[in-house]
Amino acid sequence: MNSDRTQAYGRIVKTLEDLGPAKLLDAEQQRIREAADTLIFAAGPDADVLAAVDDVRALADHLAESGRWTEERAAKLVDDLSACGPLAPVA
């Protein structure tokens, strides 16, 4: 874990505090929390990390497509979530 990951996690928490109650269902908030927790505690990229990112990406797409969130806000959520996780190995 490093400070960049910790800061990204903090942005996720802030998003949930600011937007969660008004713009997200309880189950959606929980999905985002669980994904952020999975990524922040991951030592390296694995199936759980990939599944967590894919799940939140699908949720973000749904939020944008339904008009509940802007595309920019949804993309920021996915970017912040991805930044919580371990860096992918460089090929």
N, C-alpha and C positions, 0 to 999 in steps of 0.2 A: 504494500500500500504506500502511496506517496501523496504529497500535498495536492497535486492536480486531481487525483482520484477523489480525495476527500472533499475538495472544493466542488467537484461535479456532483457528488452525493448531496452536499449542502444545497446545491441549486435544485435538485430533485425534491428534497424536503421542503424547500421554500415554495416551489411550484405547487406541491400538494397542499401546503398551508394556505396559499393565496387563492388558488383556483379550485382546489379539490372540492370543497363543500358546495360550490355553486356550479361547477362545470363537469364534475365527475360523479358517477355513482359510487357507492361504497365499495362494491366489488372491483371497479376499475381502479380506485385508489389503492386497494389492497394488491392488485396485480402489479402496479408500478412499484409499490414499496418492496414487495417480494423480489422483483427483478433487480431493483437497486441493491438490496441486501445481498443477493446472489453475486452480483458483479463486484461489489466493494470488498467482499471477503474472498473472492476467487484468487488463487495463486497464479493461475494461467488459464488460457482459453480452453474450454472443454465443452462437452455437450450441454451441460446446464447453463453455461454462459450464453452459448449460441441460442438455446431455446428461450432464455429470458429476453434477449434482445429481439428475437423474432416475434415473441408474444407482444412486447410493447410496441414494436413497429406496426404490427397488425392493429393494435388498439389505436395508435396514433393515426393510422390511415383511416380507420373507422370514424374517429373524432373529426377529422378534417372533411371526409366525404359527407358526413351527416350535417356539417355546418356548425357543429358545437364548438369547434376550435378552428382557428385559421391554419392554413397549411404551414405557415412560418412557425407558429406556436407548436404544432405537432412535430415538425422537424427538429425544433430546439429540444423538445422532450427526448427524442430519440438520440440526438447528439449528446445531451447531458448524460443520459443513461449509458451510452456507449463509453463515454469518458470515465465512468465509474469503474470500468473493468480493466483487466490486465491488457497490456498492449499485445497485439498479435505479433508473432515472430516475423522478422523481416526475412524475405526470401532472397 
